Amino acid sequence: KSITFIELMSSAPNKTYSLDSLRRSWNNSFKGSSKTKVASEVWPYKGEMDSQSLFEEFVSSPLSNKANKGKSSTSKVEPYRVEITVISSASLASRDSNGVGSPMPWSNAADRLSDPYCKIKVGLQRARTKVCPKNLNPLWEEKFSFVVETLDETIRFKVMDYDRGFRDDLIGYYEMKLSFFPLDDYQTFAEELTDDSGTEDLGSIKFSIHISSDLSHTPPPDMDEREVPRSTSPFQEKHLTGILSITLVEASNLRPMNKDGSSDPYCKFKLGHQKHKSKVLRRTLDPVWKERFEIRVYSDSSSILEISVYDYEEFGFSDNFIGSIEVDIVEFEESKTYKKELELEKNGGRLVCIFNLSRIDESSADSSCEISPDDLIDIRKTYAMSYNPLNYLTYKWEDVEDVGVLIVKIIKCIDLPEADTIIGSSDPFCFIEVENTRVRTPTLYKTQDPVWNKQFKFNIKDIHSTLNIRVFDEEKNKYNFLGCVKLPILEAHTIHRCLLKDRKLERVGFGEIFLETELIYNPLRAAIKTLLPAEENLLYEEPKFKRNLFMQNFKRVYALSTVVLSLGLWAQRIYNWENKAKSAIALLLYILVVVSFELYMVPMFAAFVIIYEFLARWVGFKSFETWIMNADLQEQVSKEDEIEDGEDFSLTAKMKMVMGVCQTVQNSLDLVASYCERIKNVFNWTIPFLSFMAASVLISGTVILYFLPLRWLVLAWGINKLTVKLRNPEYEENQELLNFLCRLPSDVELNQMRVITKESSKRGAAINKAVKSRWHK
């Protein structure tokens, strides 16, 4: 009942069959095809006849090719891999009134929409796409893979309309045998949808299919997996040309939507069919998001970016519209970064966003930063003449921003980590960032040792900026970090072979990168630009609070305080005359400096320190830090670092460490605030006795400074301080100014010492009662 005519004739060529058997096998050859009626009409045989002669006559006829078309592969038993990309649908039939999953059949047909999604069934295997709400021309571009044992299986595309809380509605379906499609060939098809009732104009579905007998088959290395293969389909194929990076920074003066005069704002971005949404910030009119989104830019997509701000409403209510604005991305120059302050319509507020457009399409025109090897020699000659140090006076003040150019050649990477653990490889590409310019290399698929050999040219405005290179693995909806490296531009004059670091640039990661850099610049313009304000780095992401970062910053402050403490201990030893020779030399130097001091000696001493440190680095002298740093403190700090590096702290120990650091910071802030408040309380007569005493001392000092030169007063004070221990070894050090300030109370101590009377207590209770009653009302 199911055998075809060809199989029947091949199995028993010498047998004789009845007319019904032959006609049934003949029709089975065209089963599922629109040619069944044609085949039955051209059946030329009657009664019983020899099957061999019938078979020979059939094979010689044109109908044999049609009958054999769908059954030529049925003898194969090895499995096949079927890769299907559901691209889109067009002109779908409407099934809803508002496109939000609630069918309303009583509404006008012209107002109805659909929330379509597609179900794919290959044999017993099933898959489905995402739902595209409020759309009759959905764009999915989702890829699926199936494994089948025979090409006799039927592939079925069923486009459904999603209804929340109800049964989903069928829009239409399309089905076909897998044997209908060519083997080992990418092709795209656009087929009309149908249903069991034979309704027309249900829409069409566009899909791409590839059938391979090699189960390890992967797409060609030069093909972006997110793109659909090219074909002669009547639909226009979309081609990825770039990535638009959007950083949503903040908003201000938003329109209040809640009863308490606030809003719960969030932001939406839409470019073509792509949408992104930020997080919701509660009860604020000046939200700060600092979120980054990336939108793919296609060759045929719209250039208008729609930005909308909404107020979030709970319990299923519709969100309130605050304001929107449209941005034309054609205005953005490739690889450049722009910070835009956008005014929302209808006084909705102000939005701050950062945009960066990176080109990744190799087939289009070259990027404004990318250069070819043939142009490299001409560029070197041109810029070497333009930035020649002999041409210092041949520039205008407007050209100060044009400091020089940086040529970067990304050669290759080796030993990159496996981001795709299933297949054991990666799809790497690089981001190269200099100042506010970002470019991207092409993605090389299925390799851990990519070779790019791409050269880029960057216009430099500040030679003190850095070259940042980050390597990522490309996935469908995200990028996996592989490693990064950061180099100062002033050292960009050689070939680098760098080990990649982790995201924090603190530890060595996996893999190496090879690059070649060359810097051509004008030293005079660079020196002038150094004294001008630096350009804001728009690509910089402000770090969030983390325990490790907090501990690192505390150690940095502790290291600096150690140097200051060492300097104080060194001065204390001089003051105590522990080494009489050093103390005597220090006393003579102090007298000599105070007597002969002039103002020009301050920059002269600073220049002397800089020159000495230069000689200490290149000749091998002992640096000032080594002279000042106490050996005991050096040993203590090194021991603490060894303990922290060698010991693996438990969670409790880490929490105690953080609590100890927080307590130290708390006490330090309290000490600084207390002394500042005490100095303030000297002038506002909080303690009249101490304020009168301070005024008397200041008046006396004014009279003394009027009649005596400051130089001799400083000399007398220093000689007295340096010789007091020599004259009286039992003398205890006294800090008169600190002792005076300690007698003054801080604001916290004043509040603690404030006297509360019965009348003031009653007045305070009445105020609290009035506040509570107003709150309850």
Secondary structure, DSSP 8 states (H G I E B T S, - for coil): ----HHHHHHH-TT-EE-HHHHHHHHHHTTTTSTTHHHHHHT----S-EEHHHHHHHHHTSTHHHHHHHTTTTTT--S-EEEEEEEEEEES----BSSSSS---TTS-GGG-B--EEEEEEETTEEEE-----S-SS-EEEEEEEEEES-TT-EEEEEEEE--TTS--EEEEEEEEEGGGS-BS--EEEEEE-B-TT--S---EEEEEEEEES-TT----TTS-TTS------SS----EEEEEEEEEEEEES----STTS---EEEEEEETTEEEE-----S-SS-EEEEEEEEEEETTS-SEEEEEEEE--STT---EEEEEEEEEGGGS-TTBEEEEEEEEGGGTEEEEEEEEEEE--SSS---SSEE-HHHHHHHHHHHHHHT-GGGTTS--GGGGG--EEEEEEEEEEES---SBTTTTB--EEEEEEETTEEEE-----S-SS-EEEEEEEEEES-TTSEEEEEEEEE-SS-EEEEEEEEEEGGG-SSEEEEEEE-TTSSSEEEEEEEEEEEEEE-HHHHHHHHTS-----TT-------HHHHHHHHHHHHHHHHHHHHHHHHHHHHHTTSSHHHHHHHHHHHHHHHHH--TTHHHHHHHHHHHHHHHHHHT----HHHHHS-HHHHHHHHHHHHHHHH----HHHHHHHHHHHHHHHHHHHHHHHHHHHHHHHHHTTSSHHHHHHHHHHHHHHHHHHHHS-HHHHHHHHHHHHHHHHHH-TT-----HHHHHHHTS--HHHHHHT----HHHHHHHHHHHHHHHHHHH-
